Amino acid sequence: MKTITAKELESLLNEGKTLNIIDVRETDEVANGKIPGAVNIPLGLIEFRMNELDKSKEYIMVCRSGARSGRASQFLDSYGFNVTNMTGGMLAWEGKQE
């Protein structure tokens, strides 16, 4: 599984890179703040909403600590998606939140 650190992701965003970030936390967790531009698809809904994703794009998966996003990454990878897990999750995120 490919991984990226919170710092590396923050640097890419600060450089103005357009990234596809999926936050797999529950809706109430995301309400407390998420990475700007991240789309919330709770882990339990990934299987049902993966038809909304494009296999030609790269997705960066985020959760609170990195465990749920790791499971989401493995699941989507098994279906041929290009996914990267942000290690440490939002606990490691020091950048802007919306």
C-alpha positions as CSV (number, residue, x, y, z in Angstrom):
1,M,0.0,0.0,0.0
2,K,1.3,3.5,-0.9
3,T,1.5,5.9,1.9
4,I,2.0,9.7,2.4
5,T,2.6,11.6,5.6
6,A,0.4,14.5,6.7
7,K,3.4,16.8,6.2
8,E,4.0,15.6,2.6
9,L,0.3,16.1,1.8
10,E,0.3,19.5,3.4
11,S,3.3,20.5,1.3
12,L,1.6,19.3,-1.9
13,L,-1.5,21.3,-1.1
14,N,0.6,24.4,-0.3
15,E,2.2,24.1,-3.7
16,G,-1.2,24.4,-5.2
17,K,-1.5,20.8,-6.4
18,T,-5.0,19.6,-7.1
19,L,-5.6,16.4,-5.1
20,N,-8.4,14.0,-4.7
21,I,-8.7,13.5,-0.9
22,I,-11.3,11.2,0.6
23,D,-12.0,11.4,4.3
24,V,-13.5,8.1,5.5
25,R,-14.4,9.3,9.0
26,E,-18.0,9.5,10.1
27,T,-20.0,12.6,9.4
28,D,-19.9,13.9,13.0
29,E,-16.1,13.5,13.1
30,V,-15.7,15.5,9.8
31,A,-17.9,18.3,11.2
32,N,-15.1,19.1,13.7
33,G,-12.8,19.9,10.7
34,K,-11.4,18.3,7.6
35,I,-8.6,18.9,5.1
36,P,-9.8,21.7,2.7
37,G,-11.3,20.1,-0.4
38,A,-11.6,16.6,1.0
39,V,-14.8,14.6,0.2
40,N,-16.4,12.7,3.0
41,I,-17.3,9.1,2.3
42,P,-17.6,7.2,5.6
43,L,-15.7,3.9,5.5
44,G,-19.0,1.9,5.8
45,L,-20.2,3.5,2.6
46,I,-17.1,3.1,0.4
47,E,-18.3,-0.1,-1.1
48,F,-21.6,1.5,-2.1
49,R,-20.2,4.8,-3.4
50,M,-17.0,3.6,-5.2
51,N,-19.0,4.0,-8.4
52,E,-18.6,7.8,-7.8
53,L,-14.8,7.4,-8.1
54,D,-12.7,7.5,-11.3
55,K,-10.1,4.7,-11.7
56,S,-7.9,7.1,-13.8
57,K,-7.4,9.4,-10.8
58,E,-5.3,9.0,-7.7
59,Y,-7.1,9.2,-4.3
60,I,-5.6,10.0,-1.0
61,M,-7.4,8.4,1.9
62,V,-7.7,10.1,5.3
63,C,-9.2,9.2,8.7
64,R,-8.6,10.0,12.3
65,S,-5.4,7.9,12.9
66,G,-4.7,6.1,9.6
67,A,-6.3,2.7,10.3
68,R,-9.7,3.1,8.7
69,S,-8.2,4.9,5.7
70,G,-5.7,2.0,5.4
71,R,-8.7,-0.4,5.2
72,A,-10.4,1.8,2.7
73,S,-7.2,1.9,0.7
74,Q,-6.8,-1.8,0.6
75,F,-10.4,-2.3,-0.4
76,L,-10.3,0.2,-3.2
77,D,-6.9,-1.1,-4.4
78,S,-8.4,-4.6,-4.7
79,Y,-10.8,-3.1,-7.2
80,G,-8.1,-1.4,-9.2
81,F,-8.2,2.1,-7.8
82,N,-5.0,4.2,-7.5
83,V,-5.0,5.0,-3.7
84,T,-2.6,6.3,-1.2
85,N,-3.1,6.2,2.6
86,M,-2.2,9.2,4.7
87,T,-0.4,7.8,7.7
88,G,-1.2,9.2,11.1
89,G,-4.5,10.5,10.0
90,M,-6.0,13.8,11.2
91,L,-4.2,13.3,14.5
92,A,-1.0,14.1,12.6
93,W,-2.5,16.9,10.4
94,E,-1.2,20.3,11.3
95,G,-2.4,22.2,8.2
96,K,-5.5,24.2,7.6
97,Q,-8.9,22.7,8.2
98,E,-12.4,23.7,7.0
